[in-house]
Amino acid sequence: MSLAHSTVLLAIQKCLVLRVQTVLEQNCVVISWSENPEVYAPGSCTHAPGSCELPAKQYNANTVESLCPSNMPAEEPWTVNRLLTWTRGFFQNKGIEKPQLEAEILLAQAMNFKRIELYTAFEKEPTETQRAAFRDFVKRRGNGEPTAYLTGHKEFYSLPFQVDKHVLIPRPETEDLVLQALDKIKLCEHAPTIADVGTGSGIIAITLAKHLPKHLSATKIIAVDISSEALDIARRNAASLGVADRIEFRQSDLLEIVPEKLDIIVSNPPYVSESEYDALPTDVKNFEPRGALLAGATGTEIIERLIPQSAERLQVGGHLLMEISPMIADAVAKMLQDWNDVQILPDSFGRQRIVCGVR
């Protein structure tokens, strides 16, 4: 028996297990050592993604002898730091915009940690149950499913909101809309009546309710949506954030069942045109609710209905605020030509995003 074969047998007697796995993402055969072998995406390959030097179909006995065991160390433990490093590379290869952040969010969710707690646990080895949950998250995110849907929540205006496939994922641009609405509320001399049209997960109505000035605590907020599933999520968010008693939720197509006179109407309506929709990233187009994004051929179809409904319901001097696409800013401004003090305001990225008008 050759020296190399004797060495391999000795390694096996020491309870090391040789694993050979074909890693499809890297098109290579990976050899690693572990006391407890498992089929594991982030946790099998000892090489950085894309860097393995063992091409598929070139594995043979000579390859094993040249690597095992003296020339290849036993597999390192899959610590928090190692899992994050592997996943960051995997997400980069998938074209995910913020690979490190998303890896941290998903691992923290799998371990039931706050994300900041990972930084003091880099050498910790997650349990098999935690790794299994993380493995599932990584696979699904790699296939395009948004991180917010995987974790079931998304932060907006420093508040945690529950989200699922029935509602849009909150975006930073909408925080600029909320800021504008809060500025209008602060100018009110009495507690206003406000409508949030197309509330979705409730982020606008709830954030406004959480930040009302004390002297306007009697403000009435009506949040409407055509989707009963979205309203269920919005109600849960209002309850978890302690403002359920300040918001009335109604199922309505825009303002159809809101007969009240209103002081402020704020809305993030569907405003994506068909051409824009076709060009959306797959993690948006394939997972977020189509009806909450797509307005129609031009992108203005829902807004064209909302503007006259708002004109009928707003008090004299009342405000309409909407989030829009920069692509339709000029068209929306023309629709408001009979309104006063019409403004198209930029979001924090400098894009024409918010339209304001006074009745």
C-alpha positions in Angstrom: 0.0 0.0 0.0 1.4 3.4 -0.9 2.2 6.0 1.7 -0.5 8.3 0.3 -3.1 5.6 0.7 -1.9 4.8 4.3 -2.2 8.5 5.2 -5.8 8.7 3.9 -6.8 5.6 5.9 -5.2 7.2 9.0 -7.2 10.3 8.5 -10.4 8.3 8.3 -9.6 6.5 11.5 -9.3 9.9 13.2 -13.0 10.5 12.3 -12.5 12.9 9.5 -14.9 12.4 6.6 -14.0 13.2 3.0 -16.7 14.9 1.1 -16.9 15.5 -2.6 -19.6 17.9 -3.7 -20.4 19.3 -7.1 -21.1 23.0 -6.5 -23.2 24.1 -9.4 -22.8 27.8 -8.8 -19.0 27.5 -9.3 -19.0 24.6 -11.8 -16.3 22.8 -9.7 -15.8 19.8 -7.5 -15.1 20.9 -3.9 -13.2 18.7 -1.4 -13.6 19.5 2.3 -13.3 17.8 5.6 -15.8 17.8 8.5 -16.8 15.8 11.5 -20.4 16.1 10.5 -20.8 16.3 6.7 -23.9 18.0 5.4 -25.2 19.3 2.1 -24.9 23.0 2.7 -24.7 25.9 0.3 -22.8 28.4 2.5 -20.9 25.8 4.5 -19.6 23.2 2.0 -17.1 25.0 -0.1 -13.7 25.9 1.4 -12.9 28.1 -1.6 -14.1 31.7 -2.3 -16.9 31.7 -4.8 -15.5 31.4 -8.3 -12.0 30.6 -7.2 -11.9 26.9 -7.0 -9.1 25.3 -9.0 -10.7 21.9 -9.3 -12.7 21.9 -12.6 -15.6 19.6 -12.9 -14.8 16.1 -14.3 -11.1 16.4 -13.4 -11.5 14.7 -10.0 -9.6 11.4 -9.7 -7.6 9.4 -7.2 -4.4 11.3 -7.9 -6.3 14.5 -7.1 -7.3 13.1 -3.8 -3.8 11.9 -3.0 -2.3 15.3 -3.8 -4.7 17.1 -1.5 -5.4 14.7 1.4 -4.7 15.0 4.2 -1.3 16.7 4.7 -1.8 19.2 1.9 -5.3 20.2 2.8 -6.4 21.2 6.4 -9.5 20.0 8.0 -12.5 22.2 7.2 -12.7 25.3 9.3 -15.9 25.7 11.4 -18.7 27.7 9.8 -18.7 30.7 12.1 -20.8 33.9 11.7 -17.9 35.6 10.0 -17.2 32.8 7.6 -20.9 32.5 6.7 -21.1 36.2 6.0 -18.0 36.2 3.9 -19.2 33.3 1.7 -22.7 34.7 1.3 -21.4 38.2 0.4 -19.5 36.6 -2.5 -22.4 34.5 -3.5 -24.7 37.6 -3.5 -22.1 39.6 -5.4 -22.1 37.0 -8.1 -25.9 37.2 -8.3 -25.7 41.0 -8.8 -27.4 41.9 -5.5 -26.8 45.6 -4.8 -25.9 45.4 -1.1 -24.5 41.9 -0.6 -23.0 42.4 2.8 -26.0 44.2 4.3 -28.4 41.6 3.0 -26.2 38.7 4.2 -26.2 40.2 7.7 -29.9 40.8 7.8 -30.7 37.2 6.8 -28.2 35.7 9.2 -29.5 37.8 12.0 -33.0 36.7 11.2 -32.0 33.0 11.1 -30.2 33.4 14.5 -32.9 35.5 16.0 -30.3 38.2 16.6 -30.4 42.0 16.1 -28.1 42.7 13.2 -25.7 44.7 15.4 -25.3 41.7 17.6 -23.5 39.8 14.8 -20.5 42.1 15.1 -19.8 40.7 18.6 -20.4 37.1 17.5 -18.1 36.7 14.5 -16.5 33.6 16.0 -19.8 32.0 17.1 -20.9 28.9 15.3 -24.6 28.9 14.5 -26.6 25.8 15.3 -27.6 23.4 12.6 -31.2 24.7 12.9 -30.0 28.2 12.4 -27.8 27.2 9.5 -30.7 25.4 7.8 -32.8 28.5 8.1 -30.0 30.7 6.7 -29.4 28.2 3.9 -33.0 28.5 2.9 -32.9 32.3 3.0 -29.8 32.4 0.9 -31.2 30.1 -1.7 -34.4 32.1 -2.0 -32.7 35.4 -2.1 -30.3 34.1 -4.8 -33.5 33.3 -6.8 -34.6 36.9 -6.5 -37.0 36.9 -3.6 -36.7 40.2 -1.7 -35.0 40.1 1.7 -37.9 42.0 3.3 -40.3 39.2 2.3 -37.9 36.6 3.7 -37.7 38.3 7.0 -41.3 39.5 7.1 -40.4 43.1 8.0 -38.9 46.3 6.8 -37.8 49.4 8.6 -39.4 52.7 7.5 -38.8 56.1 9.2 -37.0 54.1 12.0 -40.1 52.0 12.7 -40.4 48.3 12.1 -43.2 47.3 9.7 -44.5 43.8 8.8 -44.6 43.1 5.1 -45.5 40.2 2.8 -46.3 39.6 -0.8 -49.6 41.5 -0.6 -47.9 44.9 0.0 -45.1 46.9 -1.5 -41.8 46.9 0.3 -41.3 50.4 1.9 -38.8 52.6 0.1 -36.7 55.6 1.3 -38.4 57.9 -1.3 -41.7 57.6 0.6 -40.1 59.0 3.7 -39.7 62.3 1.8 -43.5 62.2 1.1 -44.1 61.7 4.8 -41.8 64.6 5.7 -43.8 66.9 3.4 -47.1 65.7 4.9 -45.8 66.3 8.5 -44.8 69.9 7.5 -48.4 70.5 6.3 -49.9 69.0 9.4 -47.8 71.3 11.7 -49.3 74.3 9.9 -52.8 73.3 10.9 -54.6 75.4 13.4 -57.0 72.6 14.4 -56.8 68.8 14.4 -57.1 67.9 10.7 -58.8 65.1 8.9 -56.3 63.2 6.8 -56.7 60.4 4.2 -53.9 58.0 3.2 -55.0 56.6 -0.2 -53.5 53.2 -1.1 -52.1 52.6 2.4 -50.6 49.2 1.7 -48.8 48.1 4.8 -49.9 51.4 6.5 -46.5 53.1 6.5 -47.7 56.6 5.7 -50.8 56.7 8.0 -49.0 55.0 10.9 -45.9 57.2 10.7 -48.0 60.3 10.6 -50.0 59.0 13.6 -46.7 58.4 15.5 -45.4 61.9 14.9 -48.4 64.1 15.4 -47.7 67.2 17.4 -49.2 67.0 20.9 -51.7 69.8 20.3 -53.0 67.9 17.2 -53.5 64.6 18.9 -57.2 64.6 18.0 -56.3 64.3 14.3 -58.4 61.9 12.4 -56.6 59.6 10.0 -58.5 57.5 7.4 -56.4 54.8 5.6 -57.9 53.2 2.5 -56.8 50.4 0.2 -58.6 48.3 -2.4 -56.8 45.1 -1.1 -58.3 43.4 2.0 -55.0 41.5 2.5 -53.0 44.8 2.6 -55.5 46.2 5.1 -55.0 43.2 7.3 -51.2 43.9 7.4 -51.8 47.6 7.9 -54.0 46.9 10.9 -51.4 44.6 12.4 -48.8 47.2 12.0 -50.9 49.9 13.6 -51.6 47.6 16.6 -47.9 46.6 17.0 -46.8 50.2 16.8 -49.5 51.5 19.3 -51.6 53.7 17.0 -54.5 51.4 16.2 -56.9 53.8 18.0 -55.8 56.8 15.9 -56.4 55.3 12.4 -59.6 54.1 10.7 -59.0 51.5 8.0 -61.4 51.2 5.1 -61.5 49.0 2.0 -62.1 51.4 -0.8 -61.1 52.0 -4.4 -59.3 55.3 -3.9 -61.8 57.7 -2.1 -65.0 56.1 -3.2 -66.2 55.4 0.3 -64.6 58.4 2.0 -67.4 61.0 2.0 -65.8 63.2 4.6 -64.4 66.6 4.0 -60.6 66.4 4.3 -57.8 68.7 5.1 -54.9 66.6 3.8 -54.8 63.8 1.3 -51.5 61.9 1.0 -51.0 59.0 -1.4 -48.3 56.7 -2.9 -50.5 55.4 -5.7 -49.5 53.0 -8.5 -47.6 55.2 -11.0 -45.5 52.8 -13.0 -46.1 52.7 -16.8 -46.1 49.5 -18.8 -42.7 50.3 -20.3 -41.2 51.1 -16.9 -42.7 47.9 -15.4 -41.1 45.7 -18.1 -37.7 47.2 -17.2 -38.1 46.7 -13.4 -35.6 44.5 -11.6 -36.8 40.9 -11.3 -36.9 41.0 -7.5 -39.5 43.8 -7.9 -41.4 42.6 -11.0 -41.6 39.0 -10.0 -42.4 39.3 -6.3 -44.1 42.6 -5.4 -47.8 43.0 -6.1 -48.4 44.1 -9.6 -51.5 46.1 -8.8 -49.6 48.3 -6.4 -47.0 49.2 -9.0 -48.5 49.2 -12.4 -51.0 52.1 -13.2 -51.4 51.4 -16.9 -49.9 52.2 -20.3 -48.8 55.8 -19.3 -48.4 55.5 -15.6 -50.9 58.3 -14.9 -54.2 56.3 -15.0 -54.7 56.0 -11.2 -53.6 59.6 -10.6 -56.0 60.8 -13.2 -58.8 59.4 -11.1 -57.5 60.5 -7.7 -57.1 64.2 -8.6 -60.8 64.9 -9.3 -61.9 62.8 -6.3 -59.5 64.8 -4.1 -60.8 68.1 -5.5 -64.3 67.1 -4.4 -63.4 66.2 -0.9 -60.7 68.7 0.1 -61.6 71.7 2.2 -60.7 75.1 0.6 -57.0 75.4 1.3 -56.6 71.7 1.7 -53.5 69.9 0.5 -52.9 67.0 -1.9 -49.5 65.3 -1.7 -48.6 62.3 -4.0 -45.5 60.3 -4.7 -44.9 60.0 -8.5 -42.5 58.8 -11.0 -40.1 61.4 -12.4 -41.2 60.1 -15.8 -44.7 61.5 -15.4 -43.9 64.7 -13.4 -44.8 67.1 -16.3 -48.0 65.2 -17.1 -49.2 65.3 -13.5 -48.4 69.0 -13.2 -50.7 69.7 -16.1 -53.5 67.7 -14.4 -53.2 70.1 -11.5 -53.2 73.3 -13.6 -56.4 74.5 -11.9 -55.0 74.0 -8.4 -53.0 76.5 -6.3 -49.3 76.4 -5.3 -48.5 73.3 -7.3 -45.0 72.1 -6.7 -42.9 69.2 -7.9 -40.3 68.4 -5.3 -37.2 66.2 -5.4 -36.6 63.2 -3.3 -33.4 62.7 -1.3 -31.8 61.4 -4.5 -32.6 64.6 -6.4 -35.3 63.0 -8.6 -38.7 64.7 -9.2 -40.8 62.5 -6.8 -43.4 64.5 -4.8 -46.2 66.6 -6.2 -48.1 69.0 -3.9 -51.1 71.1 -4.7 -53.6 73.3 -2.7 -57.3 73.3 -3.3 
